[in-house]
Amino acid sequence: MDETPALPAQGPFELSGGDLCLDFVNTWGDRGRPETDGLRTYPQLVAFARQTGLIDPAGEAALIARAAAKAPAASTAIEAARSLREALYGVFSARAQDREIPGRDLARLNAALREALPNLRLSLQGKALVWHWRPDAAALTSLLWPIARAAADLLTQATAPVRECGGAQCTWLFLDQSRGRSRRWCSMASCGNRAKARRHYRRTRSDSPEGS
């Protein structure tokens, strides 16, 4: 598995968080609506990994076959993925809101790191040494290793501007790369436009005789 995957433009998931771990958190954008959860089955987790470049087609096929043959292990793996995702949401949301990071969420991330980091290796690419993950198609939770590592890397960057969308029902997280670090919305096309529409509606209601 590649340490720094390229992110394809097309796929079932919107990858606009600016970092692998934030895109993973954003597989559930509205935590008030369970039906919007994008990680309800193990094949959906594999689809996320394929779209983000964590695995190639051969790796995708191997994991799907393994999951089909080991249904209880696949169920355990998707629950581990969802647990890690919600822990990462708790950690990064707290960071974005300048609140204390919940200890249980940090403990869950550390547990994922304890599983992940022993599987990191150095190898030569030409004359350069690069990190890579030990190939292990038998480990259905191996897809979580680079995600946990990405979260740890981002959290230890003191200046990383992680934000949470200001939408009333949106829990998307993103890296704020805007000028002045003033970005408020996951997307102006969705939450930003809805907020503008609400403000416009309130203004027109207050200006109209009926509204007054």
Protein Blocks (a to p, Z undefined) as FASTA:
>chain_A
ZZbdcddfbdjbdcfkopaklmmmmmpmblmbmklpcblbfklmmmmmmmnopacfklmm
mmmmmmmmmmmlmmmmmmmmmmmmmmmmmmmmmmmnopacdfklmmmmmmmmmmmmmmpc
cddehjaccddddddfklmklmmmmmmmmmmmmmmmmklccdddfbfkbccdcddfbghi
lafbfblklmmmmmmmmmmmmmmmmmpmklZZ
